[in-house]
Amino acid sequence: MSIFCDGACSGNGRKGAVGGWGWAYWSGPVRGTPDVAAADRLDVPPGLPATNQRAELTALLKVLRWLHENSVAAVNIYTDSMYTINCTSTWGPAWKKAGWKRKTGEPLLNLDLIVPLVELWRPAWKLHHVRGHQTNATPEAYGNNWVDQAAVAGAEGRVLVPGPYVTTPIAAPVVKATALPAKLTLAVKQTDLRSWFS
C-alpha cells in the first residue's frame, strides 16, 4: 500500500501566486492508474500568499484525513518535501510540546496546516522522502511524477472529479476522493494521463 502526495505553486509566495495539491493511492504495485486519487487548487486564507510549502503541507493533510476517514492502519506515504515530513513527525511534535512556539520566539508559519497534521499523523503511517522530478523507471519516480502532474493540474484549475473521472474546470473547492476507472483523461485534450510518463 503506497500513497504519494505533492504540491505545486506558480509564482511561489508572490501576489497572484496559484498553488495546487494532488495525491494518489496504489493498493499494489505503483504503476498505471492509482486506485484512488484527488487533486485541487490550493485554498489559501485571506491575506496569505500561495506557497509551495503550503501546497505540500495541504497535500499530506488531505492524505492523512483520507486515511483517518477510511481507518487505514498502516501505509507508506511518499513526498518530495522534507519540510512537510519534518513539520509532521519531528518539528511539529516538538513545537506542540513547547506550546506551538519556537525557542527563539519567532512565529511559526503555516500552523493552520501543521497543527492538524501533527494531530492526525500516526507512526504506522510511514513517511518517506523521495527525490522529485526523477526520470528513472522506479516505482518511487513514477508515483512522484504522477502526483506532481496532478498537483499542477489542480493549480491550473483542472481537478479530478467523481464519475467518469476526467479533469474539468474548478466549480467548487475540494474534490472528494473516489475510486478511479482504468483510464484518466483530460477534458481539454482528452489525453490518457499515462502518456505523460512515457
Contacts in CASP RR format, 6 or more apart in sequence:
PFRMAT RR
TARGET T0000
AUTHOR 0000-0000-0000
METHOD contacts of the structure
MODEL  1
MSIFCDGACSGNGRKGAVGGWGWAYWSGPVRGTPDVAAADRLDVPPGLPA
TNQRAELTALLKVLRWLHENSVAAVNIYTDSMYTINCTSTWGPAWKKAGW
KRKTGEPLLNLDLIVPLVELWRPAWKLHHVRGHQTNATPEAYGNNWVDQA
AVAGAEGRVLVPGPYVTTPIAAPVVKATALPAKLTLAVKQTDLRSWFS
1 25 0 8 1.000
1 26 0 8 1.000
1 27 0 8 1.000
1 28 0 8 1.000
1 72 0 8 1.000
1 74 0 8 1.000
1 75 0 8 1.000
1 76 0 8 1.000
2 25 0 8 1.000
2 26 0 8 1.000
2 28 0 8 1.000
2 30 0 8 1.000
2 75 0 8 1.000
2 76 0 8 1.000
2 77 0 8 1.000
2 78 0 8 1.000
2 139 0 8 1.000
2 143 0 8 1.000
3 23 0 8 1.000
3 24 0 8 1.000
3 25 0 8 1.000
3 26 0 8 1.000
3 63 0 8 1.000
3 67 0 8 1.000
3 75 0 8 1.000
3 76 0 8 1.000
3 77 0 8 1.000
3 78 0 8 1.000
4 23 0 8 1.000
4 24 0 8 1.000
4 30 0 8 1.000
4 77 0 8 1.000
4 78 0 8 1.000
4 79 0 8 1.000
4 130 0 8 1.000
4 143 0 8 1.000
4 144 0 8 1.000
4 146 0 8 1.000
4 147 0 8 1.000
5 21 0 8 1.000
5 22 0 8 1.000
5 23 0 8 1.000
5 24 0 8 1.000
5 56 0 8 1.000
5 59 0 8 1.000
5 60 0 8 1.000
5 62 0 8 1.000
5 63 0 8 1.000
5 77 0 8 1.000
5 78 0 8 1.000
5 79 0 8 1.000
5 147 0 8 1.000
6 21 0 8 1.000
6 22 0 8 1.000
6 23 0 8 1.000
6 56 0 8 1.000
6 59 0 8 1.000
6 79 0 8 1.000
6 80 0 8 1.000
6 81 0 8 1.000
6 144 0 8 1.000
6 147 0 8 1.000
6 148 0 8 1.000
6 150 0 8 1.000
6 151 0 8 1.000
7 19 0 8 1.000
7 20 0 8 1.000
7 21 0 8 1.000
7 22 0 8 1.000
7 42 0 8 1.000
7 52 0 8 1.000
7 55 0 8 1.000
7 56 0 8 1.000
7 58 0 8 1.000
7 59 0 8 1.000
7 81 0 8 1.000
7 147 0 8 1.000
7 148 0 8 1.000
7 151 0 8 1.000
8 19 0 8 1.000
8 20 0 8 1.000
8 21 0 8 1.000
8 52 0 8 1.000
8 55 0 8 1.000
8 148 0 8 1.000
8 151 0 8 1.000
8 152 0 8 1.000
8 154 0 8 1.000
8 155 0 8 1.000
9 17 0 8 1.000
9 18 0 8 1.000
9 19 0 8 1.000
9 20 0 8 1.000
9 42 0 8 1.000
9 50 0 8 1.000
9 51 0 8 1.000
9 52 0 8 1.000
9 54 0 8 1.000
9 55 0 8 1.000
9 155 0 8 1.000
10 17 0 8 1.000
10 18 0 8 1.000
10 19 0 8 1.000
10 155 0 8 1.000
11 17 0 8 1.000
11 18 0 8 1.000
11 50 0 8 1.000
12 50 0 8 1.000
12 51 0 8 1.000
12 52 0 8 1.000
13 49 0 8 1.000
13 50 0 8 1.000
13 51 0 8 1.000
14 49 0 8 1.000
15 49 0 8 1.000
16 49 0 8 1.000
16 50 0 8 1.000
17 49 0 8 1.000
17 50 0 8 1.000
17 51 0 8 1.000
18 41 0 8 1.000
18 42 0 8 1.000
18 50 0 8 1.000
18 155 0 8 1.000
18 156 0 8 1.000
19 41 0 8 1.000
19 42 0 8 1.000
19 44 0 8 1.000
19 50 0 8 1.000
19 52 0 8 1.000
19 54 0 8 1.000
19 55 0 8 1.000
19 151 0 8 1.000
19 154 0 8 1.000
19 155 0 8 1.000
20 39 0 8 1.000
20 40 0 8 1.000
20 41 0 8 1.000
20 42 0 8 1.000
20 50 0 8 1.000
20 55 0 8 1.000
20 58 0 8 1.000
20 151 0 8 1.000
20 152 0 8 1.000
20 154 0 8 1.000
20 155 0 8 1.000
21 39 0 8 1.000
21 40 0 8 1.000
21 42 0 8 1.000
21 55 0 8 1.000
21 56 0 8 1.000
21 58 0 8 1.000
21 59 0 8 1.000
21 62 0 8 1.000
21 151 0 8 1.000
21 154 0 8 1.000
22 37 0 8 1.000
22 38 0 8 1.000
22 39 0 8 1.000
22 40 0 8 1.000
22 59 0 8 1.000
22 62 0 8 1.000
22 147 0 8 1.000
22 150 0 8 1.000
22 151 0 8 1.000
22 154 0 8 1.000
23 37 0 8 1.000
23 38 0 8 1.000
23 39 0 8 1.000
23 59 0 8 1.000
23 60 0 8 1.000
23 62 0 8 1.000
23 63 0 8 1.000
23 66 0 8 1.000
23 147 0 8 1.000
23 150 0 8 1.000
23 177 0 8 1.000
24 34 0 8 1.000
24 36 0 8 1.000
24 37 0 8 1.000
24 143 0 8 1.000
24 146 0 8 1.000
24 147 0 8 1.000
24 150 0 8 1.000
25 34 0 8 1.000
25 35 0 8 1.000
25 36 0 8 1.000
25 37 0 8 1.000
25 66 0 8 1.000
25 177 0 8 1.000
26 34 0 8 1.000
26 35 0 8 1.000
26 143 0 8 1.000
27 35 0 8 1.000
28 35 0 8 1.000
29 139 0 8 1.000
30 139 0 8 1.000
30 140 0 8 1.000
30 142 0 8 1.000
30 143 0 8 1.000
31 139 0 8 1.000
31 142 0 8 1.000
32 142 0 8 1.000
32 194 0 8 1.000
33 180 0 8 1.000
33 181 0 8 1.000
33 182 0 8 1.000
33 183 0 8 1.000
33 184 0 8 1.000
33 193 0 8 1.000
33 194 0 8 1.000
34 146 0 8 1.000
34 180 0 8 1.000
35 179 0 8 1.000
35 180 0 8 1.000
36 66 0 8 1.000
36 177 0 8 1.000
36 178 0 8 1.000
36 179 0 8 1.000
36 180 0 8 1.000
37 147 0 8 1.000
37 150 0 8 1.000
37 160 0 8 1.000
37 177 0 8 1.000
37 180 0 8 1.000
37 184 0 8 1.000
38 62 0 8 1.000
38 66 0 8 1.000
38 160 0 8 1.000
38 175 0 8 1.000
38 176 0 8 1.000
38 177 0 8 1.000
39 147 0 8 1.000
39 150 0 8 1.000
39 151 0 8 1.000
39 153 0 8 1.000
39 154 0 8 1.000
39 159 0 8 1.000
39 160 0 8 1.000
39 175 0 8 1.000
40 154 0 8 1.000
40 159 0 8 1.000
40 160 0 8 1.000
40 170 0 8 1.000
40 173 0 8 1.000
40 174 0 8 1.000
40 175 0 8 1.000
41 154 0 8 1.000
41 155 0 8 1.000
41 157 0 8 1.000
41 159 0 8 1.000
41 170 0 8 1.000
41 173 0 8 1.000
42 50 0 8 1.000
42 54 0 8 1.000
42 55 0 8 1.000
42 58 0 8 1.000
42 155 0 8 1.000
43 58 0 8 1.000
43 173 0 8 1.000
43 174 0 8 1.000
44 50 0 8 1.000
44 54 0 8 1.000
45 112 0 8 1.000
48 54 0 8 1.000
53 81 0 8 1.000
53 83 0 8 1.000
53 84 0 8 1.000
53 109 0 8 1.000
53 110 0 8 1.000
54 110 0 8 1.000
54 113 0 8 1.000
55 151 0 8 1.000
55 155 0 8 1.000
56 79 0 8 1.000
56 81 0 8 1.000
56 83 0 8 1.000
56 84 0 8 1.000
57 83 0 8 1.000
57 84 0 8 1.000
57 87 0 8 1.000
57 110 0 8 1.000
57 113 0 8 1.000
57 114 0 8 1.000
57 117 0 8 1.000
58 113 0 8 1.000
59 79 0 8 1.000
59 84 0 8 1.000
59 147 0 8 1.000
59 151 0 8 1.000
60 77 0 8 1.000
60 79 0 8 1.000
60 81 0 8 1.000
60 84 0 8 1.000
60 88 0 8 1.000
60 117 0 8 1.000
61 113 0 8 1.000
61 116 0 8 1.000
61 117 0 8 1.000
61 120 0 8 1.000
63 77 0 8 1.000
64 116 0 8 1.000
64 117 0 8 1.000
64 120 0 8 1.000
64 121 0 8 1.000
64 125 0 8 1.000
65 120 0 8 1.000
66 177 0 8 1.000
67 75 0 8 1.000
67 120 0 8 1.000
67 125 0 8 1.000
68 120 0 8 1.000
72 125 0 8 1.000
73 124 0 8 1.000
74 124 0 8 1.000
74 125 0 8 1.000
74 126 0 8 1.000
75 124 0 8 1.000
75 125 0 8 1.000
75 126 0 8 1.000
76 126 0 8 1.000
76 128 0 8 1.000
77 125 0 8 1.000
77 126 0 8 1.000
77 127 0 8 1.000
77 128 0 8 1.000
78 128 0 8 1.000
78 129 0 8 1.000
78 130 0 8 1.000
78 140 0 8 1.000
78 143 0 8 1.000
78 144 0 8 1.000
79 85 0 8 1.000
79 127 0 8 1.000
79 128 0 8 1.000
79 129 0 8 1.000
79 130 0 8 1.000
80 129 0 8 1.000
80 130 0 8 1.000
80 131 0 8 1.000
80 132 0 8 1.000
80 133 0 8 1.000
80 144 0 8 1.000
80 148 0 8 1.000
81 129 0 8 1.000
82 129 0 8 1.000
84 117 0 8 1.000
85 127 0 8 1.000
85 129 0 8 1.000
86 92 0 8 1.000
87 110 0 8 1.000
87 114 0 8 1.000
87 117 0 8 1.000
87 118 0 8 1.000
88 114 0 8 1.000
88 117 0 8 1.000
88 118 0 8 1.000
88 121 0 8 1.000
88 127 0 8 1.000
89 121 0 8 1.000
89 123 0 8 1.000
89 127 0 8 1.000
92 114 0 8 1.000
92 117 0 8 1.000
92 118 0 8 1.000
93 118 0 8 1.000
95 101 0 8 1.000
95 102 0 8 1.000
95 108 0 8 1.000
95 114 0 8 1.000
95 118 0 8 1.000
96 115 0 8 1.000
96 118 0 8 1.000
100 108 0 8 1.000
100 111 0 8 1.000
100 115 0 8 1.000
101 108 0 8 1.000
102 108 0 8 1.000
108 114 0 8 1.000
121 127 0 8 1.000
130 140 0 8 1.000
130 141 0 8 1.000
130 144 0 8 1.000
131 144 0 8 1.000
132 141 0 8 1.000
132 144 0 8 1.000
132 145 0 8 1.000
132 148 0 8 1.000
133 144 0 8 1.000
133 145 0 8 1.000
133 148 0 8 1.000
134 140 0 8 1.000
134 141 0 8 1.000
134 144 0 8 1.000
134 145 0 8 1.000
135 141 0 8 1.000
142 197 0 8 1.000
145 196 0 8 1.000
145 197 0 8 1.000
146 193 0 8 1.000
146 196 0 8 1.000
146 197 0 8 1.000
149 193 0 8 1.000
149 196 0 8 1.000
150 160 0 8 1.000
153 159 0 8 1.000
153 160 0 8 1.000
153 167 0 8 1.000
153 186 0 8 1.000
154 170 0 8 1.000
157 169 0 8 1.000
157 170 0 8 1.000
158 167 0 8 1.000
158 168 0 8 1.000
158 169 0 8 1.000
158 170 0 8 1.000
158 186 0 8 1.000
158 187 0 8 1.000
158 188 0 8 1.000
159 167 0 8 1.000
159 168 0 8 1.000
159 170 0 8 1.000
159 175 0 8 1.000
160 167 0 8 1.000
160 175 0 8 1.000
160 184 0 8 1.000
161 167 0 8 1.000
161 168 0 8 1.000
161 175 0 8 1.000
162 175 0 8 1.000
162 176 0 8 1.000
162 178 0 8 1.000
163 178 0 8 1.000
164 181 0 8 1.000
164 185 0 8 1.000
165 178 0 8 1.000
165 180 0 8 1.000
165 181 0 8 1.000
165 184 0 8 1.000
166 184 0 8 1.000
166 185 0 8 1.000
166 186 0 8 1.000
166 187 0 8 1.000
167 184 0 8 1.000
167 185 0 8 1.000
167 186 0 8 1.000
167 187 0 8 1.000
167 188 0 8 1.000
168 187 0 8 1.000
169 187 0 8 1.000
183 192 0 8 1.000
184 192 0 8 1.000
184 193 0 8 1.000
184 194 0 8 1.000
185 191 0 8 1.000
185 192 0 8 1.000
185 193 0 8 1.000
186 193 0 8 1.000
END
